[in-house]
Amino acid sequence: MLHLAGLLDELDRSEPARAAMAILESALARRSVEEQTAFWRAVDLYYVSRKAPPEPAGGMLGAAPQMAAAV
């Protein structure tokens, strides 16, 4: 879960993030260790499997100034 480590910095800086994590931890505390592990594994799989949005095509970037000039 090293890729999620950056979220810990957000927890340090953000009161809403800390509040959300407290709620999450409270809910998870009522679950078994196996359920907690399954939850975090699912979160990890979701974020690892997500792909970054595709980069805009090079031709599309050049088209915008030309269109603006035509208007």
RODOVEX-865122 format. One record per residue (C-alpha): residue number from 0; x, y, z. Coordinates in nm, 2 decimals, m for minus. Layout:
REM RODOVEX-865122
- NUM/X/Y/Z
...
REM end
This chain:
REM RODOVEX-865122
- 0/0.00/0.00/0.00
- 1/0.29/0.23/m0.05
- 2/0.11/0.42/m0.32
- 3/m0.15/0.51/m0.07
- 4/0.11/0.65/0.17
- 5/0.07/1.00/0.01
- 6/m0.28/1.00/0.16
- 7/m0.13/1.01/0.51
- 8/0.00/1.36/0.43
- 9/m0.35/1.46/0.34
- 10/m0.47/1.33/0.68
- 11/m0.22/1.55/0.85
- 12/m0.33/1.87/0.66
- 13/m0.70/1.82/0.62
- 14/m0.96/1.83/0.91
- 15/m1.23/1.68/0.68
- 16/m0.99/1.39/0.59
- 17/m0.92/1.33/0.96
- 18/m1.29/1.33/1.04
- 19/m1.36/1.09/0.75
- 20/m1.08/0.85/0.86
- 21/m1.21/0.85/1.22
- 22/m1.56/0.75/1.09
- 23/m1.40/0.48/0.87
- 24/m1.18/0.35/1.15
- 25/m1.48/0.34/1.39
- 26/m1.68/0.14/1.13
- 27/m1.39/m0.10/1.07
- 28/m1.33/m0.15/1.44
- 29/m1.67/m0.34/1.45
- 30/m1.55/m0.58/1.19
- 31/m1.32/m0.89/1.21
- 32/m0.96/m0.87/1.12
- 33/m1.04/m1.07/0.81
- 34/m1.31/m0.82/0.70
- 35/m1.08/m0.53/0.77
- 36/m0.81/m0.69/0.56
- 37/m1.06/m0.76/0.28
- 38/m1.17/m0.40/0.29
- 39/m0.83/m0.26/0.26
- 40/m0.73/m0.51/m0.01
- 41/m1.04/m0.40/m0.21
- 42/m0.94/m0.03/m0.17
- 43/m0.59/m0.11/m0.28
- 44/m0.70/m0.31/m0.58
- 45/m0.94/m0.03/m0.69
- 46/m0.67/0.23/m0.68
- 47/m0.40/0.02/m0.83
- 48/m0.63/m0.10/m1.11
- 49/m0.74/0.26/m1.20
- 50/m0.57/0.40/m1.50
- 51/m0.49/0.76/m1.54
- 52/m0.71/0.94/m1.79
- 53/m0.55/0.95/m2.14
- 54/m0.34/1.24/m2.24
- 55/m0.51/1.48/m2.49
- 56/m0.41/1.41/m2.85
- 57/m0.13/1.64/m2.97
- 58/m0.35/1.76/m3.26
- 59/m0.63/1.86/m3.03
- 60/m0.41/2.10/m2.84
- 61/m0.30/2.29/m3.15
- 62/m0.66/2.32/m3.27
- 63/m0.79/2.53/m2.99
- 64/m0.59/2.85/m3.07
- 65/m0.67/2.82/m3.44
- 66/m1.04/2.79/m3.36
- 67/m1.02/3.09/m3.12
- 68/m0.85/3.30/m3.39
- 69/m1.12/3.21/m3.64
- 70/m1.40/3.34/m3.41
REM end
